[in-house]
Amino acid sequence: MVDRVRKPAKHTDTLNYLKDDVGIFASYKDILVFAAALGISRGKSVEFDNSSEPIPLSVFRGEYDEAFLNVLALFEYKDSGYLEATGEKFDAKIKLFEEYACGGLEIIKNAIIDHGLDAQGEVIRLILEEEARHTIIDDITALGA
């Protein structure tokens, strides 16, 4: 059973920049959750093998983190078996999260860091851009799809 969430080694610099250099995020967990949400929104999931120091799964035990992981799995697989706290489907749920986070980190790196843009302002711009792309009507009507 998976007991850690992997951080993609190829994005170590991006993670450190967002947390330590510019301080936009308080933790690597927060960056991964944001990046996964961005990856999901943009349909970008990236597999990876090499991981830097993983984050203990216990760090993701907040009520919103667990809900996010569960909604992601339900959205992707449409199978309530992924809500289980152990087993192969649980492991697949964590891998799915990791891959969407990696996709989101690629978006952040390509859109912000590679261009030397103001990270804080650009993260806010990304959030506003995502909000503009989705309305509450879109969210409600998508529930039935």
Secondary structure, 3 states (H helix, E strand, C coil): CCCEEEEEHHHHHHHHHHHHHCCCCCCHHHHHHHHHHHHHHHCCCCCCCCEEEEEEHHHHCCHHHHHHHHHHHHHHHCCHHHHCCCCHHHHHHHHHHHHHHHHHHHHHHHHHHCCCCCHHHHHHHHHHHHHHHCCHHHHHHHHCC
